[in-house]
């Protein structure tokens, strides 16, 4: 084993106080190859106004708490459009998403989605992957018609995934691994973090993750 590989392995082992029994996936650019907020922005013809904000937030360059409401006010998505997005997520599943989740379930891991995206789109993605609704954490719009704002939740903010992981520890025994393309996910306090680069490479997230993977199926080798 190369020295760099050995050091990564040792770092992971030190952070495993208990066996991993729970695996969390991000949705955008992880389970699905799109960024939902960018797809919605393109649908409304405002993609140039929101793309820079998305990139900066995912790279940890600006505070997500400020970006979240700004993007929504620009786009103002409807409930119907969020449902459309759910179908687009499924149409753009990343390679290995189905087989990886199925195998984790076969091994009796609890599998979760924690996303800053919106239901019902994230819920539709989770249902397609046979992830139970109580294992899916995402944001919600107000109402089911035209855009009228959104419900405030921890996942609207910079540390939402960390807060959700702390909640999961109260109810689900065993260690927690997270698979995410972004800085906020890989630094959310899981016992093991995977930076997934199969869709996009985010250097800041890659630097701090326990392991960088190009395929979701690589998770199965380490949990």
PASEBA-1860 file (N, C-alpha, C; in nm, 3 decimals):
! residues 223
1> XXXXXXXX> 0.085/-0.120/0.000/0.000/0.000/0.000/0.088/0.124/0.000 ~ 0.063/0.218/-0.091/0.140/0.342/-0.098/0.125/0.421/0.030 ~ 0.227/0.506/0.060/0.225/0.582/0.185/0.101/0.670/0.197 ~ 0.066/0.741/0.088/-0.051/0.829/0.093/-0.178/0.749/0.119 ~ -0.188/0.632/0.055/-0.305/0.546/0.074/-0.311/0.495/0.217 ~ -0.194/0.461/0.273/-0.188/0.412/0.411/-0.232/0.519/0.509 ~ -0.189/0.643/0.486/-0.225/0.752/0.575/-0.376/0.776/0.575 ~ -0.438/0.770/0.456/-0.583/0.787/0.446/-0.653/0.675/0.521
9> XXXXXXXX> -0.605/0.551/0.502/-0.666/0.437/0.569/-0.658/0.451/0.721 ~ -0.542/0.495/0.771/-0.524/0.514/0.915/-0.615/0.624/0.967 ~ -0.632/0.731/0.889/-0.718/0.841/0.930/-0.863/0.794/0.942 ~ -0.906/0.713/0.845/-1.042/0.660/0.850/-1.061/0.572/0.973 ~ -0.963/0.484/1.000/-0.975/0.393/1.112/-0.985/0.468/1.244 ~ -0.909/0.577/1.258/-0.913/0.657/1.380/-1.049/0.720/1.401 ~ -1.122/0.747/1.293/-1.251/0.814/1.302/-1.366/0.715/1.307 ~ -1.338/0.588/1.326/-1.443/0.487/1.331/-1.457/0.431/1.473
17> XXXXXXXX> -1.518/0.508/1.565/-1.533/0.461/1.701/-1.626/0.340/1.708 ~ -1.706/0.322/1.609/-1.797/0.209/1.604/-1.821/0.173/1.459 ~ -1.868/0.055/1.438/-1.893/0.006/1.302/-1.998/0.092/1.232 ~ -1.972/0.121/1.104/-2.068/0.198/1.025/-2.192/0.114/1.000 ~ -2.308/0.170/1.035/-2.435/0.102/1.010/-2.533/0.189/0.935 ~ -2.497/0.316/0.915/-2.586/0.412/0.850/-2.509/0.485/0.741 ~ -2.568/0.494/0.623/-2.502/0.561/0.511/-2.595/0.668/0.456 ~ -2.543/0.790/0.452/-2.619/0.906/0.404/-2.570/0.944/0.265
25> XXXXXXXX> -2.661/0.973/0.176/-2.627/1.023/0.043/-2.684/1.163/0.024 ~ -2.607/1.247/-0.042/-2.661/1.371/-0.096/-2.739/1.335/-0.222 ~ -2.822/1.426/-0.269/-2.900/1.401/-0.391/-2.834/1.464/-0.514 ~ -2.822/1.595/-0.514/-2.772/1.668/-0.631/-2.624/1.640/-0.655 ~ -2.592/1.603/-0.777/-2.454/1.572/-0.818/-2.395/1.455/-0.740 ~ -2.481/1.375/-0.678/-2.436/1.254/-0.607/-2.523/1.137/-0.649 ~ -2.644/1.126/-0.599/-2.734/1.022/-0.647/-2.787/1.054/-0.786 ~ -2.802/1.182/-0.815/-2.845/1.226/-0.948/-2.739/1.318/-1.007
33> XXXXXXXX> -2.726/1.316/-1.137/-2.617/1.389/-1.203/-2.649/1.535/-1.230 ~ -2.759/1.584/-1.176/-2.794/1.725/-1.198/-2.792/1.801/-1.065 ~ -2.787/1.933/-1.075/-2.812/2.021/-0.961/-2.954/2.074/-0.977 ~ -3.043/2.032/-0.889/-3.184/2.065/-0.905/-3.213/2.213/-0.912 ~ -3.145/2.291/-0.831/-3.171/2.435/-0.830/-3.129/2.498/-0.963 ~ -3.023/2.445/-1.024/-2.980/2.496/-1.154/-3.078/2.456/-1.263 ~ -3.134/2.335/-1.252/-3.234/2.291/-1.350/-3.357/2.382/-1.342 ~ -3.401/2.413/-1.222/-3.515/2.503/-1.205/-3.485/2.642/-1.258
41> XXXXXXXX> -3.362/2.688/-1.234/-3.323/2.820/-1.283/-3.325/2.824/-1.435 ~ -3.277/2.717/-1.497/-3.278/2.711/-1.644/-3.421/2.708/-1.696 ~ -3.508/2.638/-1.626/-3.649/2.633/-1.664/-3.711/2.773/-1.667 ~ -3.665/2.859/-1.577/-3.717/2.996/-1.567/-3.630/3.097/-1.643 ~ -3.522/3.049/-1.706/-3.436/3.139/-1.782/-3.351/3.231/-1.698 ~ -3.322/3.190/-1.573/-3.241/3.275/-1.484/-3.115/3.202/-1.439 ~ -3.071/3.104/-1.518/-2.959/3.021/-1.476/-2.830/3.098/-1.453 ~ -2.809/3.204/-1.531/-2.685/3.279/-1.516/-2.681/3.355/-1.384
49> XXXXXXXX> -2.798/3.390/-1.332/-2.804/3.463/-1.206/-2.781/3.372/-1.085 ~ -2.810/3.244/-1.100/-2.801/3.153/-0.986/-2.681/3.059/-0.989 ~ -2.625/3.032/-1.107/-2.517/2.934/-1.119/-2.395/2.972/-1.037 ~ -2.359/3.097/-1.038/-2.242/3.141/-0.962/-2.265/3.123/-0.813 ~ -2.385/3.156/-0.766/-2.416/3.139/-0.625/-2.407/2.992/-0.584 ~ -2.459/2.902/-0.668/-2.454/2.760/-0.639/-2.311/2.711/-0.629 ~ -2.229/2.746/-0.723/-2.090/2.701/-0.725/-2.015/2.751/-0.603 ~ -2.033/2.877/-0.568/-1.963/2.933/-0.454/-2.008/2.868/-0.323
57> XXXXXXXX> -2.137/2.839/-0.313/-2.189/2.775/-0.192/-2.133/2.634/-0.177 ~ -2.131/2.556/-0.284/-2.083/2.419/-0.278/-1.934/2.412/-0.251 ~ -1.860/2.514/-0.290/-1.717/2.518/-0.265/-1.684/2.578/-0.129 ~ -1.786/2.619/-0.055/-1.764/2.676/0.076/-1.708/2.816/0.075 ~ -1.728/2.887/-0.037/-1.671/3.021/-0.051/-1.762/3.129/0.006 ~ -1.893/3.102/0.012/-1.987/3.198/0.069/-2.084/3.124/0.160 ~ -2.148/3.195/0.249/-2.236/3.134/0.348/-2.366/3.089/0.281 ~ -2.396/2.961/0.296/-2.514/2.903/0.231/-2.642/2.965/0.283
65> XXXXXXXX> -2.642/3.006/0.410/-2.762/3.067/0.468/-2.809/3.187/0.387 ~ -2.715/3.262/0.331/-2.750/3.381/0.253/-2.791/3.346/0.110 ~ -2.731/3.241/0.057/-2.754/3.204/-0.083/-2.893/3.143/-0.102 ~ -2.934/3.061/-0.007/-3.057/2.983/-0.022/-3.179/3.070/-0.055 ~ -3.213/3.170/0.028/-3.332/3.249/-0.005/-3.316/3.334/-0.130 ~ -3.194/3.378/-0.159/-3.172/3.460/-0.278/-3.204/3.383/-0.405 ~ -3.159/3.258/-0.412/-3.185/3.178/-0.531/-3.334/3.152/-0.549 ~ -3.402/3.124/-0.440/-3.545/3.095/-0.450/-3.625/3.217/-0.492
73> XXXXXXXX> -3.588/3.332/-0.443/-3.659/3.454/-0.481/-3.639/3.486/-0.629 ~ -3.523/3.450/-0.681/-3.497/3.470/-0.824/-3.580/3.372/-0.907 ~ -3.582/3.245/-0.866/-3.647/3.141/-0.946/-3.798/3.135/-0.923 ~ -3.840/3.138/-0.797/-3.981/3.125/-0.758/-4.047/3.001/-0.820 ~ -3.997/2.882/-0.787/-4.052/2.759/-0.846/-4.191/2.727/-0.791 ~ -4.272/2.663/-0.874/-4.404/2.618/-0.830/-4.395/2.473/-0.782 ~ -4.499/2.430/-0.713/-4.505/2.291/-0.667/-4.499/2.195/-0.786 ~ -4.569/2.226/-0.892/-4.570/2.140/-1.010/-4.429/2.126/-1.067
81> XXXXXXXX> -4.353/2.233/-1.066/-4.216/2.229/-1.118/-4.126/2.144/-1.029 ~ -4.149/2.145/-0.899/-4.072/2.059/-0.809/-4.103/1.913/-0.837 ~ -4.229/1.882/-0.867/-4.264/1.745/-0.905/-4.196/1.706/-1.036 ~ -4.192/1.796/-1.131/-4.121/1.771/-1.257/-3.974/1.741/-1.229 ~ -3.916/1.816/-1.137/-3.776/1.797/-1.102/-3.751/1.657/-1.047 ~ -3.846/1.604/-0.970/-3.831/1.469/-0.918/-3.814/1.367/-1.029 ~ -3.889/1.382/-1.136/-3.876/1.290/-1.250/-3.742/1.309/-1.321 ~ -3.695/1.433/-1.325/-3.566/1.460/-1.388/-3.453/1.399/-1.305
89> XXXXXXXX> -3.462/1.409/-1.173/-3.364/1.343/-1.086/-3.353/1.195/-1.122 ~ -3.466/1.129/-1.132/-3.468/0.986/-1.160/-3.413/0.956/-1.299 ~ -3.445/1.039/-1.395/-3.395/1.019/-1.532/-3.244/1.037/-1.541 ~ -3.184/1.105/-1.443/-3.041/1.133/-1.447/-2.967/1.070/-1.329 ~ -3.013/0.952/-1.286/-2.943/0.882/-1.179/-2.797/0.859/-1.217 ~ -2.709/0.874/-1.120/-2.568/0.850/-1.148/-2.542/0.699/-1.157 ~ -2.438/0.666/-1.230/-2.403/0.525/-1.249/-2.373/0.461/-1.113 ~ -2.435/0.348/-1.089/-2.411/0.275/-0.965/-2.502/0.314/-0.850
97> XXXXXXXX> -2.587/0.414/-0.869/-2.673/0.458/-0.758/-2.767/0.346/-0.714 ~ -2.834/0.283/-0.809/-2.930/0.179/-0.774/-2.860/0.059/-0.711 ~ -2.753/0.011/-0.775/-2.686/-0.109/-0.725/-2.623/-0.084/-0.588 ~ -2.571/0.036/-0.565/-2.508/0.067/-0.437/-2.611/0.070/-0.325 ~ -2.721/0.140/-0.347/-2.825/0.147/-0.244/-2.886/0.009/-0.220 ~ -2.911/-0.065/-0.326/-2.967/-0.200/-0.311/-2.874/-0.289/-0.229 ~ -2.745/-0.281/-0.255/-2.650/-0.366/-0.183/-2.639/-0.324/-0.036 ~ -2.643/-0.195/-0.009/-2.642/-0.150/0.130/-2.766/-0.200/0.204
105> XXXXXXXX> -2.880/-0.196/0.139/-3.001/-0.250/0.200/-2.987/-0.401/0.222 ~ -2.929/-0.470/0.126/-2.911/-0.615/0.140/-2.823/-0.647/0.260 ~ -2.724/-0.560/0.285/-2.635/-0.578/0.400/-2.696/-0.524/0.529 ~ -2.819/-0.477/0.523/-2.894/-0.428/0.638/-2.838/-0.297/0.696 ~ -2.786/-0.214/0.611/-2.752/-0.077/0.651/-2.879/0.008/0.642 ~ -2.887/0.109/0.728/-2.990/0.211/0.711/-2.937/0.315/0.614 ~ -3.014/0.345/0.510/-2.971/0.438/0.405/-3.060/0.562/0.410 ~ -2.997/0.678/0.399/-3.067/0.806/0.410/-3.032/0.898/0.294
113> XXXXXXXX> -3.120/0.992/0.267/-3.088/1.107/0.182/-3.102/1.231/0.269 ~ -2.997/1.313/0.272/-3.005/1.444/0.335/-2.968/1.546/0.228 ~ -3.062/1.634/0.198/-3.044/1.724/0.084/-3.096/1.863/0.116 ~ -3.030/1.962/0.060/-3.081/2.099/0.066/-3.183/2.126/-0.042 ~ -3.218/2.022/-0.120/-3.320/2.034/-0.223/-3.459/2.027/-0.164 ~ -3.559/2.012/-0.251/-3.698/2.023/-0.207/-3.778/1.897/-0.230 ~ -3.864/1.868/-0.133/-3.972/1.772/-0.156/-4.084/1.842/-0.232 ~ -4.158/1.769/-0.318/-4.158/1.624/-0.331/-4.048/1.566/-0.419
121> XXXXXXXX> -3.963/1.648/-0.480/-3.863/1.596/-0.574/-3.768/1.497/-0.506 ~ -3.713/1.534/-0.390/-3.619/1.446/-0.322/-3.689/1.320/-0.275 ~ -3.813/1.334/-0.229/-3.889/1.217/-0.188/-3.915/1.121/-0.303 ~ -3.940/1.174/-0.421/-3.961/1.089/-0.539/-3.834/1.012/-0.573 ~ -3.721/1.078/-0.563/-3.593/1.012/-0.587/-3.571/0.901/-0.485 ~ -3.596/0.931/-0.359/-3.579/0.830/-0.255/-3.672/0.712/-0.273 ~ -3.797/0.738/-0.308/-3.893/0.630/-0.330/-3.846/0.539/-0.443 ~ -3.793/0.597/-0.549/-3.744/0.518/-0.662/-3.630/0.425/-0.619
129> XXXXXXXX> -3.551/0.471/-0.522/-3.437/0.392/-0.473/-3.474/0.305/-0.353 ~ -3.604/0.298/-0.322/-3.654/0.218/-0.209/-3.600/0.265/-0.074 ~ -3.576/0.395/-0.063/-3.538/0.454/0.065/-3.665/0.501/0.134 ~ -3.692/0.457/0.256/-3.820/0.492/0.320/-3.832/0.641/0.346 ~ -3.954/0.693/0.344/-3.973/0.838/0.359/-3.918/0.895/0.489 ~ -3.918/0.816/0.596/-3.865/0.866/0.723/-3.713/0.877/0.722 ~ -3.650/0.828/0.616/-3.505/0.839/0.600/-3.466/0.949/0.502 ~ -3.561/1.031/0.464/-3.537/1.136/0.365/-3.557/1.273/0.430
137> XXXXXXXX> -3.454/1.355/0.424/-3.457/1.488/0.485/-3.430/1.592/0.377 ~ -3.527/1.682/0.358/-3.515/1.785/0.254/-3.602/1.904/0.294 ~ -3.600/2.006/0.212/-3.677/2.127/0.238/-3.816/2.119/0.177 ~ -3.902/2.214/0.215/-4.041/2.217/0.169/-4.081/2.359/0.131 ~ -4.154/2.371/0.020/-4.215/2.498/-0.015/-4.340/2.522/0.069 ~ -4.383/2.647/0.076/-4.512/2.678/0.136/-4.622/2.652/0.034 ~ -4.720/2.570/0.070/-4.832/2.546/-0.019/-4.798/2.455/-0.135 ~ -4.899/2.433/-0.221/-4.884/2.341/-0.334/-4.923/2.406/-0.466
145> XXXXXXXX> -4.913/2.536/-0.475/-4.946/2.604/-0.599/-4.832/2.692/-0.644 ~ -4.862/2.820/-0.666/-4.760/2.915/-0.706/-4.663/2.937/-0.590 ~ -4.545/2.986/-0.624/-4.443/3.007/-0.521/-4.489/3.110/-0.419 ~ -4.482/3.072/-0.291/-4.519/3.164/-0.183/-4.422/3.152/-0.067 ~ -4.296/3.127/-0.101/-4.195/3.114/0.003/-4.168/2.969/0.038 ~ -4.088/2.948/0.141/-4.049/2.813/0.180/-4.049/2.803/0.331 ~ -4.056/2.678/0.380/-4.054/2.653/0.523/-3.910/2.653/0.573 ~ -3.884/2.733/0.674/-3.750/2.739/0.731/-3.718/2.608/0.802
153> XXXXXXXX> -3.599/2.556/0.778/-3.554/2.433/0.843/-3.403/2.438/0.851 ~ -3.340/2.351/0.931/-3.194/2.349/0.937/-3.129/2.333/0.800 ~ -3.194/2.260/0.709/-3.134/2.234/0.578/-3.137/2.355/0.487 ~ -3.198/2.463/0.532/-3.189/2.589/0.458/-3.056/2.659/0.485 ~ -2.983/2.613/0.585/-2.864/2.684/0.630/-2.736/2.607/0.610 ~ -2.628/2.671/0.648/-2.493/2.621/0.624/-2.463/2.492/0.700 ~ -2.523/2.475/0.816/-2.490/2.360/0.901/-2.607/2.263/0.914 ~ -2.696/2.265/0.817/-2.815/2.181/0.823/-2.785/2.033/0.824
161> XXXXXXXX> -2.689/1.990/0.744/-2.657/1.847/0.740/-2.595/1.803/0.871 ~ -2.513/1.887/0.931/-2.453/1.854/1.061/-2.561/1.840/1.168 ~ -2.658/1.929/1.168/-2.768/1.920/1.265/-2.850/1.795/1.244 ~ -2.872/1.759/1.118/-2.951/1.639/1.089/-2.877/1.514/1.132 ~ -2.746/1.510/1.112/-2.667/1.395/1.156/-2.672/1.382/1.308 ~ -2.665/1.493/1.379/-2.675/1.486/1.526/-2.810/1.428/1.568 ~ -2.915/1.464/1.495/-3.048/1.408/1.523/-3.049/1.257/1.497 ~ -2.990/1.214/1.387/-2.990/1.071/1.354/-2.919/0.989/1.460
169> XXXXXXXX> -2.816/1.043/1.519/-2.741/0.969/1.621/-2.828/0.936/1.743 ~ -2.932/1.014/1.765/-3.021/0.988/1.878/-3.108/0.865/1.856 ~ -3.130/0.831/1.729/-3.229/0.729/1.696/-3.172/0.607/1.624 ~ -3.056/0.619/1.565/-3.001/0.509/1.485/-2.864/0.470/1.539 ~ -2.852/0.348/1.594/-2.723/0.304/1.650/-2.621/0.279/1.540 ~ -2.496/0.280/1.579/-2.387/0.253/1.485/-2.332/0.380/1.425 ~ -2.217/0.365/1.362/-2.151/0.479/1.299/-2.222/0.526/1.174 ~ -2.186/0.647/1.131/-2.250/0.711/1.017/-2.146/0.747/0.912
177> XXXXXXXX> -2.173/0.711/0.788/-2.091/0.753/0.674/-2.176/0.846/0.587 ~ -2.110/0.942/0.524/-2.181/1.032/0.432/-2.110/1.033/0.298 ~ -2.190/1.035/0.192/-2.140/1.042/0.054/-2.196/1.169/-0.006 ~ -2.108/1.262/-0.043/-2.152/1.395/-0.082/-2.049/1.454/-0.176 ~ -2.094/1.541/-0.264/-1.999/1.609/-0.353/-1.952/1.741/-0.297 ~ -2.018/1.792/-0.193/-1.993/1.927/-0.147/-1.922/1.936/-0.013 ~ -1.867/2.053/0.014/-1.791/2.079/0.136/-1.879/2.064/0.260 ~ -2.001/2.117/0.255/-2.089/2.111/0.371/-2.123/1.970/0.412
185> XXXXXXXX> -2.133/1.880/0.316/-2.165/1.742/0.347/-2.049/1.667/0.408 ~ -1.932/1.677/0.346/-1.818/1.599/0.394/-1.763/1.651/0.526 ~ -1.803/1.771/0.566/-1.760/1.826/0.695/-1.874/1.829/0.797 ~ -1.977/1.748/0.776/-2.097/1.754/0.859/-2.089/1.670/0.986 ~ -1.975/1.609/1.012/-1.957/1.537/1.137/-1.987/1.389/1.133 ~ -1.993/1.330/1.013/-2.009/1.185/1.003/-1.880/1.117/1.047 ~ -1.889/0.989/1.080/-1.771/0.914/1.121/-1.679/0.882/1.004 ~ -1.734/0.880/0.886/-1.656/0.858/0.764/-1.718/0.942/0.653
193> XXXXXXXX> -1.634/1.013/0.578/-1.687/1.099/0.471/-1.625/1.062/0.337 ~ -1.710/1.052/0.237/-1.669/1.025/0.099/-1.703/1.145/0.013 ~ -1.606/1.200/-0.055/-1.632/1.305/-0.153/-1.648/1.238/-0.289 ~ -1.769/1.245/-0.344/-1.798/1.182/-0.473/-1.771/1.280/-0.585 ~ -1.684/1.242/-0.678/-1.644/1.331/-0.787/-1.688/1.279/-0.923 ~ -1.784/1.187/-0.926/-1.828/1.130/-1.053/-1.904/1.227/-1.140 ~ -1.955/1.336/-1.082/-2.027/1.437/-1.159/-1.946/1.565/-1.168 ~ -1.897/1.612/-1.055/-1.821/1.737/-1.051/-1.714/1.726/-0.943
201> XXXXXXXX> -1.600/1.786/-0.967/-1.492/1.789/-0.869/-1.493/1.923/-0.796 ~ -1.502/1.916/-0.663/-1.499/2.037/-0.581/-1.374/2.028/-0.493 ~ -1.267/2.098/-0.532/-1.137/2.082/-0.466/-1.140/2.097/-0.315 ~ -1.215/2.193/-0.265/-1.216/2.215/-0.120/-1.275/2.094/-0.047 ~ -1.380/2.036/-0.103/-1.440/1.916/-0.043/-1.346/1.797/-0.054 ~ -1.278/1.785/-0.166/-1.185/1.674/-0.188/-1.071/1.677/-0.087 ~ -1.029/1.795/-0.048/-0.915/1.809/0.043/-0.947/1.761/0.184 ~ -1.072/1.774/0.226/-1.105/1.744/0.366/-1.176/1.611/0.385
209> XXXXXXXX> -1.223/1.548/0.279/-1.294/1.421/0.292/-1.197/1.310/0.331 ~ -1.249/1.207/0.398/-1.166/1.091/0.431/-1.124/1.016/0.306 ~ -1.213/1.013/0.209/-1.180/0.942/0.085/-1.251/1.009/-0.031 ~ -1.182/1.017/-0.143/-1.239/1.070/-0.267/-1.272/0.952/-0.357 ~ -1.396/0.946/-0.406/-1.438/0.834/-0.489/-1.495/0.887/-0.621 ~ -1.476/0.810/-0.725/-1.529/0.846/-0.857/-1.653/0.764/-0.892 ~ -1.679/0.660/-0.814/-1.796/0.574/-0.835/-1.865/0.551/-0.702 ~ -1.997/0.556/-0.701/-2.070/0.530/-0.577/-2.045/0.389/-0.526
217> XXXXXXX> -2.022/0.296/-0.616/-2.001/0.157/-0.575/-1.875/0.139/-0.491 ~ -1.782/0.234/-0.499/-1.662/0.226/-0.416/-1.694/0.235/-0.267 ~ -1.807/0.294/-0.233/-1.848/0.302/-0.092/-1.856/0.163/-0.032 ~ -1.899/0.066/-0.110/-1.919/-0.070/-0.061/-1.789/-0.135/-0.016 ~ -1.676/-0.084/-0.061/-1.546/-0.140/-0.022/-1.500/-0.092/0.115 ~ -1.564/0.011/0.169/-1.511/0.075/0.290/-1.608/0.078/0.406 ~ -1.731/0.038/0.388/-1.826/0.040/0.501/-1.868/-0.102/0.536
END
